[in-house]
C-alpha cells in the first residue's frame, strides 16, 4: 500500500458479533496509521428491524459518513479487519454501492500488515471533511419479494454449513436456509494463511447462473461476492436482508438439512 499517499485511505472494520464494542476498542489499541474506524452497527448498517439485523444504511447518511471520513472521488479506499475480510467486504461493497470503484480489501487483513512490518498507532487522524459525491451504483440488490417471485433463483448461502443445515443457530431465532439455496460458506474462500484462495474456482458451477448472495444479515454475503469477482465471474446480486429478514414472514418457507421443508 502507498501509506504515504494522502489519496489512499484505510478503514478499520474490525467487529465482533458477540461484542459490539470490540471494534472500537481494538482500533483504540492500535490501527494502521491514518486509518478511520468504520463501525458495522453505527456506520455500515441501519438499526435492526423488519429489514434484518444489519439493513443497508440510508444512502444519504452513508454519503455523509464518507464525507466526514475525508474521502473524495479520487481516493483509493482500503478496508481491513482481523476476521479474514468478513467485515471489510461489507465496507468494500457499500463503497461500490455509492458508485466508488477505487476500493479494495486488504488481503490477509491486519495480520498481513503486521507480517510485512507495518506499524500500528493509537493516534486518531485529523480529517478534513470533503464533498464526496455518490455516483451510479456498481452493485445489484434483490429483495425478498423478488426471490419469492423468481421461479428458480440461484441463491448461495455464505453462513457456516451447520447454520445452513439447521443443525445450530447461535444468532437468529429460526434455523435453516432459504428454500433451494446452495451452501457456500464464505470461510472456504480463504486459505490457511487467511488470504483469498487462488488455487481453484469453487464457483465454477455457477458460471452461467444469475447468482444472489445472502448470509445471516447481508454482511458476510459480500465476502462471496468479492470471491466470485476475483474468480472472474459476473458480480452476484446481494440480498441485503438475508436470513434475518427472510424468516420474519412464515409464508416464505424454510428448508433444513439438504432441502427438507419446514415452517418458521
C-alpha positions, -999 to 999 in steps of 0.1 A, spaced: 0 0 0 11 36 -6 7 45 30 23 80 25 -1 90 -3 -30 111 11 -53 97 -16 -50 63 0 -73 59 30 -75 29 52 -107 19 71 -105 -3 101 -136 -25 100 -129 -48 130 -160 -61 146 -174 -89 168 -209 -101 166 -205 -112 202 -192 -78 215 -204 -46 198 -176 -26 214 -148 -49 203 -140 -30 171 -137 5 187 -116 -9 215 -93 -27 190 -90 4 170 -81 25 200 -55 -1 210 -37 2 177 -45 6 140 -28 13 106 -16 49 106 -42 72 92 -70 46 93 -105 57 100 -127 34 121 -159 22 104 -183 6 128 -205 -21 114 -235 -12 136 -232 26 136 -218 34 101 -223 4 78 -258 -6 87 -291 9 97 -307 -1 130 -320 -37 132 -357 -43 125 -381 -58 100 -354 -55 73 -330 -77 92 -302 -74 117 -279 -53 95 -300 -35 69 -283 -13 44 -277 22 58 -296 52 44 -276 61 13 -276 98 21 -264 91 56 -236 69 43 -225 96 19 -223 120 49 -201 95 67 -178 92 37 -175 130 36 -167 131 73 -141 104 68 -124 127 42 -130 105 12 -130 121 -22 -138 108 -57 -100 104 -62 -94 84 -30 -82 48 -31 -101 32 -2 -87 1 15 -108 -18 41 -93 -43 66 -103 -63 96 -89 -92 116 -116 -117 105 -105 -127 71 -122 -98 54 -157 -108 67 -165 -72 78 -141 -54 55 -160 -68 25 -192 -50 37 -173 -17 35 -160 -26 1 -195 -34 -12 -210 -3 3 -184 20 -13 -193 4 -46 -230 8 -38 -222 45 -37 -205 42 -72 -169 44 -59 -148 19 -79 -114 26 -62 -119 5 -32 -102 -27 -21 -100 -52 8 -65 -57 23 -59 -94 17 -50 -111 49 -62 -81 69 -43 -66 99 -22 -98 102 -8 -93 67 1 -56 75 20 -67 106 36 -96 88 51 -72 63 65 -50 90 37 -24 91 35 -2 122 4 5 143 -6 37 161 -32 47 186 -33 83 171 -67 92 156 -61 111 123 -72 146 119 -96 146 90 -109 174 68 -145 169 56 -150 167 18 -178 170 -7 -177 133 -17 -204 127 -42 -222 94 -49 -225 80 -84 -244 52 -101 -242 20 -80 -217 -6 -92 -236 -33 -73 -270 -50 -75 -295 -59 -49 -327 -80 -47 -354 -81 -21 -374 -110 -6 -404 -104 -29 -381 -107 -60 -367 -140 -47 -402 -154 -40 -414 -144 -75 -384 -159 -92 -391 -195 -104 -356 -207 -100 -333 -183 -81 -297 -193 -78 -291 -184 -41 -258 -190 -23 -257 -190 15 -224 -177 29 -230 -189 65 -214 -219 81 -227 -252 69 -242 -261 103 -263 -230 103 -274 -237 67 -284 -272 76 -304 -261 106 -281 -281 130 -273 -250 150 -283 -213 150 -265 -191 175 -279 -158 164 -313 -159 147 -345 -174 162 -350 -199 134 -325 -223 119 -322 -235 83 -319 -218 49 -339 -202 21 -356 -230 0 -334 -240 -29 -303 -222 -17 -268 -237 -21 -244 -238 8 -211 -220 0 -196 -209 34 -175 -178 29 -148 -192 53 -138 -215 25 -129 -186 3 -97 -183 24 -65 -204 25 -47 -215 57 -30 -180 59 -63 -162 58 -58 -150 22 -83 -153 -6 -77 -186 -24 -60 -186 -58 -59 -224 -61 -92 -232 -79 -127 -219 -87 -152 -231 -62 -179 -211 -80 -173 -227 -114 -207 -245 -115 -224 -211 -112 -207 -196 -143 -239 -193 -163 -262 -185 -134 -277 -152 -122 -265 -155 -86 -279 -139 -54 -257 -140 -24 -270 -139 12 -260 -148 47 -274 -141 81 -277 -103 78 -262 -92 45 -226 -88 58 -206 -119 50 -226 -124 18 -204 -97 4 -173 -119 10 -187 -144 -15 -194 -116 -39 -158 -104 -38 -146 -140 -41 -167 -146 -72 -153 -114 -88 -118 -125 -80 -125 -158 -97 -136 -140 -129 -174 -143 -126 -201 -118 -131 -210 -100 -99 -238 -116 -79 -266 -96 -65 -269 -91 -28 -300 -99 -8 -293 -73 20 -320 -85 45 -307 -121 42 -318 -148 66 -327 -124 95 -353 -107 73 -365 -138 54 -376 -157 84 -398 -130 97 -425 -139 71 -436 -176 77 -452 -179 42 -418 -177 26 -408 -211 40 -376 -226 54 -355 -256 45 -333 -276 68 -307 -302 61 -303 -308 23 -337 -295 14 -363 -307 39 -392 -282 40 -401 -267 74 -422 -238 86 -406 -209 107 
